[in-house]
Amino acid sequence: VSVAEPTKTAQRRARARRFRRVDRSKLARWGLSIGLFFVIWELIGRSGAFIAIVPASEVLPDLWHELGSGDLIRATLGTLSIAAVAFVIGAVVGVSFGTILGVSKRWSDVFDPLVSASFSVPISMFIPVIAVYFGLEFKSKVVLVVLFNVFVIIVNTATGIREVPPAVIEMGRAFEVGRLGMYTRVILPWASPYIITGLRIGLGRSVQGAILADLFFRTQNLGLVIRNAAGSFDMSQLLASVFFITIIAAGTMGLARIVEWRLLRWKSG
Amino acid sequence: VVAGVRLGFGMAMKGMVIAELWVLRGTGRLLETFSSSPRRLDLYYALVLLIVAIAVGVNEVLKRLERRLRPASRAIEGR
């Protein structure tokens, strides 16, 4: 323990030094970019050239007021709950189906064209028919969001599994790993960077899909906030909610990136 | 560049359908009208198939173009 301690402390210090160095320059660039964004927004808003763009100095107090009342937070939680349920369903279905496509050449020959096509197809065109079959409430919203996220998870999982080198599987066999163990201890851990990246992208799509679902099915949550603001032509409130949604989406993706980095740390050593 | 155009086209198709469903014009209006009547659901699915065919078709053409141009870009890279 006495030998390991100083090494650990030195490593921790080196990491902290590196973090501080990278962080400062990165933070400065981020600050500059965000500052520029607000300055340009304010200038365009004050110029009066665009009737729909209200200056940031009017939008931000409105956002603060909305947050204080709790309405925006409740609406966001409502939308995120749809995204979360659909994401869990999409993740389970996507990883399972992706594993089958990754392992079986026969199944992948059958389904690959359909799954690849789903990338370029606008899923939102199914909104009217989803409404016919599932109604306008929670269930239909979850179905739409699952369609938004599941294909990217399937493709990433299948690609990750196909990328497992035969030598790794051979090694597993040499260590007499059983059939189930081959999946849980060799193939899936090896494919985990692809799977986790697919889940991260799927999470982003779930948030997008949930907002869309709240706008197109029964208007609720963030969809209602946007529709009310647009309906009453309250541009300040509309921009405040759009700005808040952007922050939530960026925050969700940022969190997902941190989780991805932490989960995959073992692979980069 | 071609990969960017391909991804951009996909996004444009998706945006177009969402926008037209929102304002109920063009394709969006047709999708909404056909799906709201059980007798015209066949037309709805025909329209869906047409949109899928256009989206997948253009995507495939651009993919092939991308593959064809790859050796040229590698040759430039190697110079």
Interface residues (C-beta under 8 A of the other chain):
Chain A: A117 F119 S120 V121 P122 I123 S124 M125 F126 I127 P128 V129 A131 V132 L212 L215 F216
Chain B: F9 G10 M13 K14 M16 V17 I18 L21 W22 T27 L31 E32 F34 S35 S36 L41 Y44 L47 V48 I51 V52 A55 V56 V58 N59
